[in-house]
Amino acid sequence: MEKEKILKNDKGQDVAISNIDDISLRRHYLVEKLIGKANKIKKILNDYKEECDKEVTKYLKFLERKKKTKFDGWKGNLLLNSFDSKMRIVKNINDIISFDETLKLAKMKIDECLKNWSNDNDNIKAIVTNAFNVDKKGRVNVGMILRLKKIKIEDKEWNEAIKIIDDSIKINSTREYYKFQVKDDKDQWESIDLNFSKL
């Protein structure tokens, strides 16, 4: 006699299929089927990204040979255009940044600046205050902190704080990704979006 098939429930318990209602069973098989296909598509995308990396690297090596120049790791972003300039590939390289504990020292110095500044600096005060706001997980907004470095102020305490921010930056990892674009009938760039949520 064939053993009855079972499924695990959300508590990790074995449940015989005969004891599962039709709706729950249908939902389970739907989710299982679509997740299975999603994993296959993810592998295809991962393989394609690896292929892009290999092919672009191969082209850059060719370029180095033709130009008789050795480039240092090809750091930064890269733009490759087709001959007719109707297609292009953009390779972006982004550093994933966080800050160490000394960021709090920078905030303390900046707080002193805010106390000493006159009301003429209200706009800057608002920008600085918002930069150190944290989200629900207690994390600061990296982009807003880095924007503080672009504010040029002739103030010793301020410049010391910016130096502390510089020293507190930690690069956790580097993320590389590609954008594929073609020109439409109106000569505007249109992305070939491989992000499932944007299709």
Phi, psi and omega in degrees: 000131182289134181289136182292137180290144180234159173232153175276137174270185184289353176257005179082012182268147176284131178229127178293141181303325181297342181260007180254134182290159186300320182295312180298321181292316179297318179298316180301311182293327176297310180299315181300317181295311183290323177295321178300315179292322179299320178295323178293319179294320178301318179296319178299316180294319177298317179296322180292321177297319177298320178296318177300315179302313182296315184291319179293318178299319179299318178295318181294324176296318177300316180298319178300318181294317183293323183269357180053043182223139177255118179268146185278083171074002181048051180284150180098184184277162186221138178232123180240123181253148172287167183300323181271002179060028177256354177224146176207155176240129178246125175252117180255140178237116182241134174277135175269113191249144169221180181235147176273187188294342182288350176301328180296327177294320177298318180297320179298318179294319180293323176300322177295321178299316182299323180292326186274339183284151179281174179293349179294343183257027184301320181297315179294321178302318181295318180298314182295315181299315181294330183298329184263007174294146181246156178275189183296336180265008177079019182259142176276162177276111184302315182300319181291323177295316181294330178294335178299329182294340182273351180276115182267114181227130178278083182208124184300313181299319180299311182295326176293321179296317179296322177296320178295320177299315178305314183289338184273351183290131176236128176267108184283322180194173178237133181248129178246137176211160184248148169237133179247125186226145175228154178274136179272189182296338180265011179066027177255147180286130178237129183279141169271097191276121178259008176274113187305323184289346183257001181282000000 
